[in-house]
Amino acid sequence: MKKCDIIIPIYNSPEWVKMCVYALYKNTPEEYIGKVILMNDNSDELTCNCIENLSKKYEKIEVYKNEENLGFIKNVNKGMDKTTSDYILLLNTDCLVSENTIPKLINHMEQNEKIGLICPISSNAANLSYDIPENYSYMQVNELFYKNFKGMNFDACTVVGNCLMISRKCMEKTGYLDEIYGMGYGDETDYQFKAHKQGFEAKVAIDTYVYHKSEVSFGTSPEKQKRLEHNRKIFFERWGEEYNKKMQEYIKNDPIEYIKNNLKIEEKPSPEVLFFLPDIHQNAGGVHMVVDIVNYLNINGCFANILTERIHEYKEIMLFTPTFMKNIKTISPKCIVGTIYPTIFFCEAIAKHFDIPSVNFMQGYEPCFDNGEIYSWAELACRNSQNILAISEFLKEKCKVNFGKDAIVIPNNINIDLLYNHKKETSKTKQITMVFRDNFPKGDFLLNEILKKLTLKDYNIEINVIYMREIMFPINNNDENIKVNFYKGPLNRKEVSKILFNTDIFIDASLMEGFGLMALEAMAAGAVPIVSESFGIDEYAADKENSFIIKEVNNVDKYMEKVEYLLNNEEILENMSKKAQEKALEFDIDKNINKYIQYFRTVEKQEIKLTNKEQAESKKWYVNEEKLFKGKEVSTEQMSRKRRIYHKILKMFPKGLKTKVKLTLKKLIDE
């Protein structure tokens, strides 16, 4: 079995480094992997820490760090010098391989010894780009390509370096990348034309598709544009004539045009799991959790997607193109998942139409939302659910005791590789972090009191305040020894990780948590959380062992007692920090994603038996949705309590969704 060494040049962007390595190991048979060479080009602390975590998790990883930033080309050349296998893959950190990318590329080269370089099609690769269609993940596109174009490749006009395989024979004759191209751009195409001179062919494999974000390390700065123009000039002075000839041939035999004309896309894609999130936005932990689960399901070959109405300033990795509500009739899901109580009514209607199972993904104790005003609606959603997937034992117990419904528990999970601070060191100045979430049940009024008291005392501390809305924070500005850092949210994942990475004590005074994700993330980074006894916190927090749990949740002095205790007991703080990290390791999403896969595939096998009446109602809703709700709506003053809450629920949905939920809600009102 011929192996491939993988070179991953790294400069910052730890969130992409982690996903790149994860996808590589998940989608490549072990026997094909020679070395995984992580070339750290003097990255920041968070990235270095992530690399260290990955090197401990996976075998065959070799890590090399440059003491100064050398740039892409010199960094890759150093990596090429460390390879020994028959094939070498250059893989950018923001490029995620799909199932069997490496075996397929090797197979192309084995079938034709003249091939010296070969790359796949990707989601962002200049003239070799193919956009991920709506309803699909990049892994599904890869599967489509393989079904339609197995074993096919085209001559490349310009190969793309984000995922580029080079044979050892080609490398030995052609040499390394030319460092005249400085920090990068144009170097891989230059290498391709040098390889041509040595008798090697360059190909594009159209049976293979990978995800590529692009611009993660270099960005889109004016300096980058100048570098691009400078390198283009060098390239065309060397290879202009040959390139123009190649381009003419390429235009006649364009692989992307061939794909567009010959790819048979399923009339109705069938995601195994379809989550319903009316909005995908940055300022909600539940949204992040759902997107993460969908990303991981897809990388693991369990095709999933999100049904949504809009995406608003979402800053995190998303390896799929969501299904928009207006196009729901173009898919045929095997299972649909509601993500908050109003979506459950709609999901049940969808489930009845498609004759599929539905799931209520319960991430919080929803009857307490909105100060309990929607209690009866949240209860109805729970009672109306075919299946309930809860994130904590607390929620499971509530469902059973209060509503007579059974639930399966899969605790929330976190990105350990990005958060786990394996070199946690304490300094004389301790950092305390708190998050103001602009929501009364989240305890902002308590955090204000705590913040005031912290700045009134003579502590050797630095305070990090993450907030969502501009307010007048009650701090004592007279003490110059206490530094307060303000971070306006919503922050992206890397920004939050950076803050937690240096945090010693994390304070969460929330009165309502189904699980409490940020405290767990703080624990992974080595912080000791001081948290209110709020619902699902017991899932991971052990009082006086890895955290302090405040039972008198409204008593600010109790929080302050624990802060002072930790500040005055360095050894106890360190010991609790270590125990906090040990516990957090249990919630690594890499290790636990299989629980979701097994759960959803078990749910998919359920037999759904509908009465003739239910089938008729579902068909009527689906085909004639605009006729389902007639008549004028009464004013707020005339409404019964049920009707007021009914309209409140409708307001949570974008305009295009309202008629689609009215039938189910109206039935509940009438009953």
N, C-alpha and C positions, 0 to 999 in steps of 0.2 A: 504494500500500500504506500503510494507516494504521498508525502506530507507537504504541508504549506506552513511557512512561518508568516505570522501576521505582524506588521509594523504599524503601530498606532502613534502618530506624532501628537503630542498633547501640549496645548498652551491654554490654561484656565478652562472655563466651562465644565466644572465637575459633574453637573447634572447630565451632560451629554457623554462624558467619559464613562460614567456608570452605565448608562443605557446601551452605549456602544459595546462595552465588554459583556454585559448581560446578554444582549441579543446574539453576540458572537458565539458564546458558549451554549446558549439554548438551541441555536439553529445550525450548529456544526457538529457532525459526529466526531467523537473524541479522537478516533484513529486518524483523522485528516489533519489534526492540529499538531504542528511541530512545536514552535515557540510562539508565545504572544509577547511581543517586545513593546513595552510601553516607554516611549521616548519623551520624558518630561522636560520641556524646554523652559525651565526656570519658571514654573507656574506659581500661582499664589498659594497661600497656606491651605485654604480649603480644598484646592485641587490636589495638592500633595498628600493631604490626609486621605482623600478619597482613593487615590492611587494605592496608598499603603493598605487601606482596607480591602481593596480588590485583590492585591497581591497575596493577602492572607486567605482570601476566600477561594480563589481559583488556582488550580495547578497549571504548570507550564508558563506562568507569567514571569518575565524578567523585566526589571525596572532600571532605567538609566536616567539620571538627572543631569542636565547641563547647569553649570554654575552661572552662566549668563545666557540670555535669550539669543539663540543662534539663527532663528528663523526656520521656516518649514523645510527648505531644501537641505541645509547642512544637518538639520536634525534627522531627516529621513536618511541621508547618506550614512550617518553614524549608525542608524538602525540596520541599513542594508549590510553594513560591514559585520554585523553580528549574526547574520542568517546562515543557516547550514542546509536547509531543506531544498527539495527539487523545485519548489515554487515559493514565490514571495508575494504576499498581498499587502499593498499600501492601502490603509483604511483610515479615513478621517474620523475624528471623534464624533462628528455630527452625522455620521453615516451608519445606519443600522442594517446589517445583513438580514436576509430572510432565510427561510428553510432551505438548507443545502446549497446556499450560494457558492461556497468554496468547492464542494464536490462537483457541482455543475460546471464551474469555470475550469477546473482541472480536467474534467472529461472532454471539454472542447479542445483543450491543448493536447491531450493525449491522442485525440482523433486526428490531429494535424500537427506534426512536429515543427512545421514552419511558423506556427503562431508563437510569437515571443511576448506579446502583450494582449490582454483581453479585459474588457470591463462590461458590467451589466448596464441595463437601462435603470434610471433612477428618477425620483420625484423632482429633483432639481439638479440638472447637469447640462446646462447650456443646450447644445443641439441634440443631446441624447436624453431629453426630459420627457416624461409622460406623467401628467397630473393624476393624482389619486381621484377617481370619480366619486361623486357623492354616493353614500351608502357603503363605501369600501374602506378597508384598512390596507396598508401597504402590503401586508402578508397575503391578503386576498388577491391583490393585483398580481403578486408573484405567482400565486397558484393558477390564475387565469393565463398568464404568460406561458407557464410550463405546459398547461393543457393544450394550448393553441400552437406553440412554437418549439416544442421539445427538440433539442439538438441543433437548433438553427442559429447561425451567426452571420453577421454582415461585415464587410470591410469597413474599417473606421477611417473617417477623415481626420478626426482628432479624438483620441481616447480621453477619458476623463479620470483624473487622479483621485477622486474621492473614494473609489473602490476599484483598484487597478491591480490585476495579477500579472506578474512577470516571471517567466521561466528562468531557472538558474543559468541555463545555456545562454539565454539572451543577455542576462546581466553580466556574465563573465566576458562576453564579447563586446557589449556596448558600454559597460562601465556603469557609473552612478549618474545621478542627476547633475546637470551643469549648474554650478554655483554662481555663474554670471547672472542668473535670474534672481539673485538676492533672496528676499523673503518669500518668493513664490509667485505663481501665475505664469503659464506658458511652458513651464519646465517639463511637464509630462508629455506635451505635444512635441517639444524639441527632442525629448528622449525617444519618442516614437519614430521620428524621422531619422535619427541616428541608427536606430535598430533596423529600419528599412535598408540602410546602407550596408548593414551586416547580413542582409538576406532574410530578415524576420518579417512576419506579417503582423498587423495589428487588427484585432477584431472586436466586434460588439456582440455580446451574447443576448439575443432577444428572448430567450427562455428564462431569463433571470432578472429580477427586479428588486431594488433596494430603496430604502428611505434615505434621503439626504436633505438636511435642513439648509446648509450653506450659510456662509458668513458668520458662523458662531465665534470663531477665534479672531478673525481679521476685521469683522464689521463692514461697514460701508462708508468709511471715512474718505475725505478728499485725498489723503495720502495713498490710500488703496487704489484710487482711480489713477493717480499719477504713476504708481508702480505698474499698473496694468498697461498703461499706454507705453511706458518705457520698455517693458518686456515684449510687447507686441512689435515694437520697432526692431528689437534684437532678433526676434523670431523671423520676421518677414525679410530682413536683410539676409538671413541664412537660408531660409527655406521657402521664400515667397513663390518661386516658380513651381517647385514640387507641390506645394500646398494648393495652389490654384488648380493644378491638374487633378489632384485628389478630390478637391471640392466639386469639380465638374462631374467626376465619376460618382461621387457621393450623392449629388442632387438627382442623378438618374436612378439611384438605388438607395434611397433614403430609408433607413430602418424604421424611423418613427412614422413616416407615411405608410410604410408597409404594415406596421402594427395597427394604425388607425383604420386602415382599409380591410384588415383581415381578422382583427380580434373579435371574437364572439363573446360579447358581454351578456351575462344572464339577464333575461327579461325582468325577473324579480329576484334580486339577491336575497339570500336567506341567512341573515345573521343568526347565530345560535342564541345570542342574548342581545336584546335591545333595551337599553336604559332610557327612560323618559326624563329629561332635564329641560324644562321650559326655557331656561336661560343658562348659558355657559359663561360664567363670569369669574373674575379673579377673587372677589371678596366673599368667599364662602368655602369653608373647609370641606363641607359635604360634596361640593362640586369637584374639588381637587381629588377627593377620594374616589369618586365615580370615574373621572377621567383616568386616574392611575389604574384602576381595576381594568378598564377597557383596554388601555395600552398593554398591560401585562397579559391579559387574556389573549390578545391578538398575537403577541410575540410567541406565546406558547401554543399557537395553532388553534385556539378556541375563538372563532370569529365573533366579534362583538362590535356594537356601535351605539351611538347616542342619538335619540330622537329629540330634536330641539326646534325652537322657533328662532333663536338668534344667538350669536356669539358676541360677547361684549368685552373687549380688552383682556382677553385671556392670554396670559404670558407664559404658560408652561408647555411642556412637550405634549403634542397630540398627534398620534401616529395613524390617524384615520380622518376621513372627511365625514362629518356628521350627516345624518338624514334630517332634512328640514321638513317641518310639519306639513307644508303644502304638498310634499311629495310622498306622503305616507303610503299611498296606494301603489307605489312602485316597488315596494319590498314585501317580503313574506317571512317575518321573523318566526323563530321556533319558541321563543319565550320573551315576554315583555316584563320590565321591571319598573315600578314606580319608585320615586326617590323622595317624596314628601307627601303628606296626606292628601292634598287636593289632586295629585296626579293619580292616586289609586283608583278613583272613580272612572277616570278616563281610561286607564290601563285595563280595567276590568271589561270595559266596553270593547276595547281593541281585542282583548283575549277572546271574548265571545265571538267576535267576527271571524277571527283567524282560526278559532277552535284550538287555541294554544293555552298553556299555563301562564299564570301571571305571578309576580312576586312583589311584595311590599318590602322594600329595602329600608328598614327603620334605623336611622342614624341618631335619633334623639327621641325623648319622650314628648311626642307631639301634642298630646292633650294639654300640656302646660304652655304651649306657645301662645303668644298674644295674650298673656296674663290669664290664660284659661278660657278666653271667650269662645274659642273654637273647640272646646272639649268634646262636645257631642259629635261634631263632624269628624274629628280625629278618631273618636271611638268607632264611628260608623265605618271609616276607612279601614280601621283595624279589623272589625268584624266582617267587613266585606271582602277581605283579602283571601285569596286561595292559599297563598304561602307567605310566610313572614320570615325574612332574613334580618336578624338583629345584630348589632355590633357589640352588645354586652349582655352579661347574665342578668343585669338589672332590668334591661328592657324586656328580656324574655320572661322574667318573673311578672312584670307589670302586665304584659299581654295575657298571661295565663290567669293571674289572680283577678284582674279587673275586667277582662273582656272574654275570658274563656277560650283564648286562641293560643295554639302552640307555635313556638318560633324556634328556628335553628340559629345558633350563634356562631358567627365568625368575627372575632375581634378585629378592630381597626388595625392597620399595619402601617409602617413607616419606612422611609428610604434610609436604611441603616448606613449604607456606604457613604452617603452624602452627609450624614449627621454625626456618626460615631467618632468622637474625638479620642483617638487611641493614645495621644500624648497630652492628656489633660493635665495641666499644671496650674497650681494656685499661685496667685501673686498677692502682695500685701494689700493692694487695692482690689476689693471684691466687686464684681459686677452683678447687679440685680436687674432682672428684666420683668416687665409686666405689659400686658396687651389690653388696651381700651377698645372695646368692640362696638361701642355706640348702641348698646342694647341693654335695657334695664336688668333682665335676668342674668346677664353676664357679669354683673357686679361692678360696673364702672364706678358707682358711687362709693363702694368700699375701697377700690384702688385709689381713688382721689384722696381719701383719708390717709391711706397707707403712704402715698407719695408725699403728702404734707408732713407726716410724722418722720419719714426718712430724712427729709431735708431740714428738719428742725434740730436734729441731733448731730453730734460731732462724730460721724462715722467716716471711716476711710473707705468710701464706696464710690462707684460710678453707676448711674441708673440709666437703663435703656427703656424708653417709653415708645411703644408702637401704638399708633392711634389711627382711627378712620375718619374722624371729623375734627375740624378746628374748634378747640375750646380753650378756656382760660384755665390752665393747669395750676393747682394750688401749691406752688413750690416756694420755699424760702430762698430768695436770691442773695441773702447776705453771706451765706457760707460759701466761699469760693473753693473750698476743698472738695465739695461734692459736685461732680460733673453730671449733668443730665443731658442725655442724647435723645433727641426726638426724631422719630422715623414715621413719616406720613405714609399710611397704607392706602390701598392694599399693596403689599410687597410681594415680589416673586420669591420662589422657593430658595434660590441661592441667597438672596438678601436676608431672609429669615434665618437660614442656616448659619450665615456669617455672624449674626447677632447672638444666636444660641451657642455658637462655638466658643464664645468668650464669656458666657454667662456662668456664674457660680450659684446663684439662687434665682429661681423662677417663681413668681407669685401669681396664682390664679384664684380669684375670689368669686368665680362664676357660681350662681345658684342653680344652674340647670345645664347639665351635661349628660349626654347619653354615654359618653366614653371619655372625652377630654383629651383630644389629640395633641395639642401643643405642649401640654405638660409632659407627655410621653416623649415627644421630640426633644424637649429640653433635657430629659433624663438621658437620652442617647448621646447628647453632646456633653454630658458630664455635669449638668446642673442638678441641684437638689430642689425639687418643687415643694412649695408650701401652698397647699390647695384646700379649698373648702370641701366638706363632705358632700359632694354633689353627684348623686346618682351613680353613674358607672365608673367612678374614679377607682373603686376597689379592684378593678380588673387588673391593674398594674401597680398601684400605689400601696405600699405597706408602711403604715404609720411607724415612725421612729427607726425604720430600717433603711428605706431608700427615699423617704419623703416625710413630710409632716402633714397630717390631715386635720384640718380645723373643724371641730364639731359645732362650736358656737359660730356659725357661719357669718353672722352679722357683727361679731365682736372684733373690731379692728385691733384691739390690744392683744388678742390672741395671736394674730398674724405677726405683730411686732415682737412678741415674746420669742417666737421661733426664729425670726430674722436675727435678733440680738444673740440668741443662743448659738446660732451657726457662726456668726461673725466673731464670737468670743471663743469658739472651740474649733480651731483649725483642723485638728486631727479627726474630730467627729465629722466635720464637713467633707474631708477627703474620703473617709470610709463610706459615708453615705453616698457620695458621688460615684464611687466604684460600684456599689451595690445597685445604684440607679442604672448605670450603664449595663450591668449584667442582666438586669431584668428587661431592659429595652431591647436587647438582642433577640428576645423571644418573639418580637413583633416585626421581624424583618420580612417585608413583602416578598422578597425573592424566595424565601423558604415557604411562605404560606399561601402563595397564589394558587397552588394546586387545590387548596380547600374550596376556593371559589369555582374552579373548573369542575371538580367532582360534584359540588352542590348543584350547579346549573345543569350539568348533564344528567343528574338524577331527576331534577325537576322536569326536564324536557321529555322524559319518558312517561310522565303522568298521563293518564287517559282522562280527557275532559269530556264529560257527557252533558250536553245541553238539551233542554226541552225544546220542542218545536216552537213554543212561544218565544223562548230566548233567542233561538236562531232567527226567527222572523224579525224580532226587535233589532237585533244586531245588523241584519241586512238592511233594514229600513234606515237605521242610523248611518250606515256606511255609504249607502247610495244616495240618500236624499237628506243629507245632513242639514241643508239650508232650510228645510221645511219642518224641522223637528220642534221648533219652539216659536209659537205664534202668539200674537196678542201683545198689548202694551204692558210694559213693566210698571208696576205700581210704585208710588213714591216711597222714599225711605220711611216717612212718618206713618204710612199705612201698613208697612210690612210687619208681619209677625217676626219673632226672634229668628225663627228658622230661615225666613226669607232674607232678613238682613245679613245673616251669616252666609247664606247662599250667594248673595251678591258680592260679599267680601271675598269669598273664594274665587268667584269669577274674575275679580279685579287682579288676582294673582297671576292670571294668564294673559299673554299677549292677545291682541284683538282677534287674530286668526284662529285662536283655540277656543274661544268662548262658546260658540255654538256646538262645539264637539263635546263639551262636558255638560251642557245644559240638560240633556235627556236624563242622564243618570241622576243628577242632582234633583231634578224636578220629580222624579219617581220617589226619591227619598223624602222629599217634602210632602208629597201627596200621601205617602204611607204614614 
